[in-house]
């Protein structure tokens, strides 16, 4: 892979855990558990091959509408895998970051998340953004609220507001925007994910369910990306 055209930031909508479980006649929570194992594997590999940012959609603001049992299982998995990431030596150089409103999560889970963020904040490897209780519209709304508050407090003038200023008030402030978005599971939509950040991102939709996604699939996605001609609006 040529370094000059390797994507620096890959975003993934990890879709298909429930359908994967249904096709195997097993509980939904086991599909999510297998999906979490796949994330761990892909994060390790992405860090190894030099990806700078990996952003994954783990739990949307709309996912609260799912059954109480499924939501509880997802929360439990996040708790377990945050702890695993902290204890796994192969992941010790991956910086953990959360995109989303964690204030609505159970207090113990909030503490675990903050512990992971604090412990890994000085790590120099890949940044793993986990979008949890995240929605693109919610993120933009919160950014607008922050900006309006700054205007009202005379911290900035309206004329100071440009695209960069908006970007600096998003969860991903200071990060590169995604070069490549991968969605597994066969659906072809962004589902309220990174609506601002995906303006010039290359999209790749894969039929394979997330639990079956492999390192070879990531390599193939990067090869497809390398063949794209990115013009960013230019002729």
N, C-alpha and C positions, 0 to 999 in steps of 0.2 A: 504494500500500500504506500503510495507516495504521500509524504508528509504534507506537501503544499496543498493537496486537495482532500486530505482527510478531514471529515467533519470534526469541528472542535466541540460542538454541542449537539447532542442527540436527545430528542424527546420521544417518549414512548407512551402510548395509550395501551395499557396492559389488559386487553379485552379477551374474554372467552373462558374465564375460570369456571363460571357457572355451567356453561354449555359443555365444557370438558368433563365436568363432574356428572352432568346429566347423562351424557352418552355412555358413561361407565357405570351408571346406576349406583353412584355413591353420593354421600352427603355433600351439599354445596360447600360447607366449610373445608372439606378436604380438597376441593378444587382451588379454593383460595390459599390453602396451605401449600399446595404444589406450586401455585403461582408465586408465592413468596420465596420458595426455594429457587425458582427460576430467576427471580430478581437478584437474589444473592449471587448466583452463578454469573449472570450477565454483568452485574456491577463489577465483580472481580475481573472479568475478561475485558470490559471496557477500560478499566483503569490500567490494565496490563498493556493494552495496545495504544494507549496515549490519548484517549478521549478526555477532554478537559471538564466537560459538564455532561451529566446524564440526569435528565428530568423525567420522572415517571409519575403517571396519574394513578394514585392508589385509592383515593376515596373522594368523591365529589360532594359538593353541597347538596346535590339531589339524592345522593345515596342514602340519606337518612330516611327516605321513604320506603326502603326495603324492610323486610321483617326484622323484628327485634332480635331474633336469634342470629340472623346473618350479620346485622350490624355489630352485635356483641362479639361474634366470632372474628370479624375484621379488626375490631379494637384489640382483642386479645392477641391476634397475630402481630399487629403493629408493636404492641408491648414486648412480645417475645423476640421479634426480630430486631428491634432497637437494641435490646440487651445482647443479642447474638452478635450484632455488628460491633459492639463495644468489646466483646470478648474474643472475637475471631482475629487471630494474628495476621491472616492474609488480607484483612480489610483495614488494618491499622493506619494506612496512609490515605484512606478515603474520607473526605470531609463531608459530614452529614448536615443537610440543611432542610428545613421544612417550609413548603409554600402553602399558605392557608391559615385559617383562623383556628388556632389550637385552644383558644379560650373556652370552647364548648366541650372539650374533651374531659374525661374523668381526671381528677387531680393527680392521681398516681401516674397516669400516662403522660400528663403534661410534664411532670418531674423527670420521667425517663427520657422524654424527648429533649428537654433542656440539658440534661446531663450529657446526652450524645452530642448535642451541638457544642456545648462548652468543651468537652474533652477533645473533639476533633477540629476545633476552630483554627488551629495552627498547622494542621496537616497540609502537606504540599502536593498530594496526589489529586485525583479526580474529585470534583464536587458532585455529590449525589443529592439532587433535589427531590424530595418526596412530597408530591402534592397531595395533602391530606386535609379533608374538609375544605377543599379548594373549588372555586368556580371562577372562570375568567371574567364574567360580568361582575361578580362580587369583588374581585381584585381591582378592577377598573373603578368601580363605585367607591371603594375605600380610598383609592388614590385620589379621586376627585375630592372626596371629603377632606383629606389631608391638605390638598392644595388650596381649597377654599379657606380652610382654617388659617393657613399661612398668609393668605391675602388679607383676611379679616384682622389678623394680628400685625399687619403691616410689615411682615417679614419679607415679602416679595411684592412686586407690582404685577398686574395682569400681563403687562408686556414681557415679563420674564418667563411666562409659560410657553414652552415650545415642546417638541416631541421628546427631546432629551430629558427635559424636566419631568414630563409625565413618566418616562421610563425610570427615572430616579426615585419615583414614589411607588413603584410596584414591588412585589415580593422579590423579583429577580434583579433588583437594583445592583449595578456594578458588574453584572454578568453579561456574557455574549448572548445574543439571541440564537435560538436553535437553527442549525443548518439543515437538519433532517428530522422529520417527524415520522415515526413508525407506528402504525396501528395494527395490532393483530386482531384475529377473530372475524375478519371478512367485512366488517362495517366500514363505510367510507364517509365519515363525518368527524368533526373535531370535538363535538360534545362539550362545548363550553370550556375548552382547555387552552390556556395561553393565547387568548384571542388577540391581544396586542402584540405579543412576541412573535407570532407565526406569520407576520406580514409577508416575509420573503423566504419562508422556509420551504424546502422541498418535501413533498408528501409521498409516503410509500405505504400502501395498504396490503396487508398479508392475510391470506385465508386461515393460516395456521392459528390455533388457539394459543394463548400466552403460555400455559404450562408446558407446551411442546416446543417453545421457541428456544433455539440453541445458539451457541457461539458461532456455528457455521452460518446460521440465519443472519446473525449480525454482520458477519463478514460479507455475505451476499448483499445485504442492504447497503453497506458502505460502497461496494462495487457499483451498484446501481446509482448511488449518489455521485460517484466519481464520473459517471457517464453523462450526467445532467449538465446543461449549459446554463449557468446562472447569470442573468443579466441585470437583475435588480432594477428593472424598469428601463434600462438603456436599450438602444437598438442592437 
